[in-house]
Amino acid sequence: MSFAAPWALLLLPLPILLLRILPRRMQAGSALTLPPAIAESFASSDAAPVRRHVRLVLLSLAWVMLVGALSGPRDERVLDVIPASGRDIVLALDLSGSMEREDFTLDGRQVSRLAAVQDVGSRFVRGRIGDRVGLVVFGDRAYVAASLSHDAAAVAQAVETTRIGVSGKATAIADGLGLSIRHLRERHAKSRVIVLLSDGQDTTGAVDPVDAAMVARDLGIRIYTIALGPADLQADPGSRDAVDSETLRRIAEAAEGQTFRVRTTEDLQAVTDAIDRLEPSLADAPPIRAWREYWPWLAAAGTALLALSLALRAREAA
């Protein structure tokens, strides 16, 4: 408990001081002289001692309540909410056929690239407390699987339930980027981010993905790219499902982001941790504190007591 204006409590003894000082001054200076008829009317309207005592108690309580309200009593409470960050993040997920390849290890078992991405990606999304998060998936074409929302749990569930084949099995990276950009371009968030996860090279897009990244940069949208898979197209062009990590690097650089190379599940987790540091979530932010104000209750009680005292006075005078 604290007071917004504790100095106001110094007013509490004011009525007692006035009662002790003013009558003496009035008597000494003869500043106030009432005609006999008026003085008699005041004397005749005096209440019985018990009623005078009740009115005095009511007036005293009213004064205490009103001075208490003026002092602004309050207590601090911690709100169980997390503020919105003003940041929009779209996860652009590759659902091409190569994501079926089982070359990742998760919890001691061999899993597909998509399964690894779903596990780590959903945990990343659930940790984006305070952010608006959305999901775009792409194969032959791109579509919005989850619109931007503060409901991170719903978007994480959308990540966990994605299936290869729903958008074709090719790799239209430029289309996925284009749709993600369109989803963010009308937003007015202070930070807009695309996290692109892909394990292949653009095969069907009509637009160069690097050009799309430059459009994102001009709109103030930053792109992080994650290259999934054990082999690089540049180092081993004959490898099955090799990753075009060079193009993904150029995409990130064009949009003033960063690129990450992922070959294992541990790498993927390290990437999400790194993005968390670059785009921190509000999950660990200090809690919101607010004040619970009590002065309205005291003011209402003081006013009610004052009105009751005046009503008793009017009734006695009638």
N, C-alpha and C positions, 0 to 999 in steps of 0.2 A: 504494500500500500504506500502511495506517495501523494503529494499535492502539487498541482500545477502552479499555484500561487500561495505558498505557505505563509507569506507575510500577511495575508488577509486575516489569519487567525488572531492577529494583534488587535483586531476590532472587537473581539468578544467582550472585554471589560468596559467598552465605551459607554453603554447605558448606565452602569454603576457610577462611572466618573461624572457623567452629566448630572445624575441625580444628586451627587454630593457637592458639585460645584455651582450649577446654575441657580438653585434656590437661594444660596448665600449672596450671590451677586445681585439677584433681583431684589432681595430684601434690603441689602445695603444701599443700593442706588435708587430704590423706589421706582424702578423702571416700568413696572406694570401695576396699575391700580384699576380694579374693576368696580363698576357702579354697584351699589348695594343690591339692586334688584337682580342683576346678572349673577352676582356672587351667591345670592340665596338660591337661584335656580341650579347652580352647580352643586351647591351643598345638598339640595333636596334630591338631586339625582344620584347621589353617591349610593353605591350598592352596599349591601350588608358585608361585613368583614369576610365571610366565607366566599361570597361571589367575587369580591375584590381580589382575594387570594387566588381564586381559579383563573381570573383574567390575567393576573400577574404571571402565573405559571405559564399560561398559554402564550403570552407575549414573550416571555423569556425563552421558551422552547422555539418559537417562531424565529427570534433573533439568532439563536444558536444554529438553527437549520439554514437560514439565509446566509449567515457568515460562512458556515461550512460549505455551502454550495459555491460561494464566491472563491473559496480557497481551491476548488477544483480537485476533490479527492478522486483517485483513480488507482487501478492496479494494472500491471503489465501481464499480458498473456501471450503465449506462443501459439500461432495459428498452424494447424496441421495441413498446410498447403505449400506448394512450391510455385514460385512465380514463373510466368511464361518468359522464355528467353528472347523472343523476337527472332528466332532462327528457324529457317525452313530447310529440311534435308530430304532429298529424294534418293532412294536406293534404286539404282538401275541394274537389274539382275539379268544376266545372260542365261537363257533357257534353251540354248542350241543343243543339238544331239550329243556333242562332245562332252557336255556336262554329266552325261551318264557314266563316263569312264571311271572305274573304281581304282584310283591311285592315291587316295588319301587315307590316313589312319585316324580313327576317332574312337577313343576309349578302348584301344587295343584291338580294334577290328577294322577290316578294310571296308571303306565306304566310297560312294561316288563323290565327285566334286560338288554336285548339287547338295548332297546330304551334309557335307562339311560346311558349305556356305550357309545352309539353312540353320545349322546348329549355332555357328558363331554369329551369323548375321542377325538372327532373332534375338540373341542376347545383347548384341549391339543396339538394336532398336529399342528393346525394353529398358535399356539404360539411358535413353534419350529423354529423361524426365524434363519437362518444361519446353521441349522443342516440338515443332510440328514436323511429323515424319510421313513420307509417302513411299509407295513402291511402284516402280515401272518395270515390267518384264518385256523381254524381246527375244525373238527368234527370227522367223521370216518377216515378221512385223512386230510392232511394239504396241502395248496397251497399258493403261493404268490399272494396276491390280488393287491399289489402295490409295485413295486421295489423301492429301495432306491433312493430318489430324493430330491433336494432342493425345489421342487415345493410342499410346505406344503399344499397348498390349494387343489391340486389334490389328495393327499393322504387323507386329511380330507374328501373329497367328497367320496372316496372309503370307508372310515369308515362309513359314513352316509348311504351308499347304500347297505351295506352288508345285506344278508338275511339268516335266519336259513334254513338249508336243502340243501344248495348248496354244502356242503362238508359232508353230512350225519349228523345224530343226536346223535352219540356217542361222547365220550370225549377222543380224542387221544392227551393228553397233551405232551407226549414224542415226538410224531411225529411233533407237532407244534414247540416244542423247537428245535428238530433236524433240521427242515427246516430253522428256524430262525438263528441257528448257522451256517448252510451251507451258508446262505445268507450273513453272516458277516465275515466268517473266512478268505476270500480272500481280505477283505478290509484292508487298511493300515491307517485307521483313528486313531487319538490319543486316542479316547474313543469310545468303542463299547458297546451298551446297548440293552438289551431286556426287554420290559415291558410286562409281561404275565398277562392277565386277564382271570380268569376262575371261574366258579361257581360249579364245580363238582370234581370228582376224575377220574384219568386215568383209562379208561375201555378197550381200544383196542390197546394201544401201545405195541410193542414187546420189548421195551427198558424201563428200570426203568427211570422215569423222573429225579430222583436225580442223577443218573449216567450221564444223558445228561447234567445236570447242572455242574457236575464236569469237563466234557469235555469243556464246555464253559469257566470255570474258567482257565483251562490250556491254553486256547487260548487267555486269557485276556479279555473275554467278561463278563460283569456284568449283573445280572438278578434281576429285581424287580418283585415281584409277588403281585397280587391283588386278594384276595379271596372275591367273590361276593355272597351275600345271607344271610338270617337271621339266619340260624341254622348251627352249626358245626357238622361234622360227629363224632368227638370224644365225644362231650358232649351229642348229641342226635342222635345216630346211626339209630334210626327208623324214623327220620324225612324225609319227601319227599324232594328230591333234596338238601340234606345236603351237605355242602362244606367240602372237605378234606383240611382244613386249615393247618393241621400239615404237610402234604406233600408239600404244597405250601411254608410253612415256611422253610422246609428243602431244597427245591430247591433254595430259595433265599440265604440261608446261605452257601450252597455249592458253589454258584457262587459269593460270597462276595457282595451280594446285600442286600436288605431289603424286608420284607413282610408287607403287609397292609391288615387289616381286614375291609371290607366294608359291612355295613348293610343298609345304606340309601344313597340317592343321595348326601346328604351333606357330608357323609363320603367319597364318591367317589371324590367329588370336592376337599376335603381336601387332599386326596392322590395325586391328580395331582399337587396341589400346593406344596406338600412336595417333589415330584419328580423334580419339577421345581427348588426347592432350592438345591437339591442334584446334579442335572444336569442342571445348569442354561443355559437359552437361551440367544442369543445375541440380542434379540429384544430391550432390554433396554441398550445395550452397547453404549459407547460414539461414536458419528458419525466419519466417516473417514474424515480427513482433508488433503487437498492437496494444492500445490502451483501452480498458473498460472504464468508462466515465460514470461516476455516481452523482455528479452535481445535479442532474435533472430531477432525481428522486428527492434530494434534499430541498431543492428549490420548490418543488410541488408541495412537499410536506410543510415547509415554512409558510408558503402562501395560504395553504388550507388552515393552518393554525391561526394565522393573522386574520383571515376572514371569519373564523369562528369567534375570535375575541371581539371583533367589531360587531358581529351579530349579537353577542351577549350584551355588549354595551348599548346597542340600539334597543334591545328588548327591555333593558332596565330603565332607559330614558323614556320609553313610551308610557 
